[in-house]
Amino acid sequence: MAEETIVVVPTANPAALGLVAFGLTTVLLSLVNAGVLPAAGGDVVIPLALVFGGLMQIFAGAFEFRLGNTFGMTAFLSYGAFWWWHAFMLLLAHSHLIDISQAGPTIGVGVLLWGVLTFYLWIASFRLSKIVFLIFLTLWVTFGLLGFGFINGSDALVHAGGWLGVVCGSLAMYGSFAIVTNATFGRAVVPVGETPFLRG
């Protein structure tokens, strides 16, 4: 009886899509929060948040589930839902179905809760690459600055959160660039760094 040949087909890494979807959308909104782009430009983020920041991360999270990656599944599905939350909140407000004109503190607490989620994911990232560690470090601090900024009506804190958000989003885009480039070249061309924490 002839031996069967089993061919293992490499699986694409969905983190490349999830990171760039998160990073690109985050940079655009963060430029608005930082005051670089006009506040009215925040509406431009809505369709991007729905179709790229939201939907593509949800796809990435579903693919991470298929790969058995609990961290990637939780992160991408959660932040995909975050972008849909952001977009639908603005859409419902613009359609006068909800009133968020006095909801700054509540929105701020909601953003802080996203920071709590991000903080525990950051702790889990201690066993991952340095780029992932840095993405989640800058993200939970960003959520903290924005959350307290919205609660206190502080433009300075919101602007600071915006600038740190630009850093966070840029790191995520770099992470995606590294994954795509290294996969294409078949070797480590773009470094992502090894995190020494909790090894062994």
Secondary structure as GFF3:
##gff-version 3
##sequence-region A 1 200
A	DSSP	alpha_helix	15	33	.	.	.	ID=ss1
A	DSSP	three_ten_helix	39	41	.	.	.	ID=ss2
A	DSSP	alpha_helix	42	48	.	.	.	ID=ss3
A	DSSP	pi_helix	49	54	.	.	.	ID=ss4
A	DSSP	alpha_helix	55	67	.	.	.	ID=ss5
A	DSSP	alpha_helix	70	94	.	.	.	ID=ss6
A	DSSP	alpha_helix	104	124	.	.	.	ID=ss7
A	DSSP	three_ten_helix	125	127	.	.	.	ID=ss8
A	DSSP	alpha_helix	130	152	.	.	.	ID=ss9
A	DSSP	alpha_helix	155	185	.	.	.	ID=ss10
###
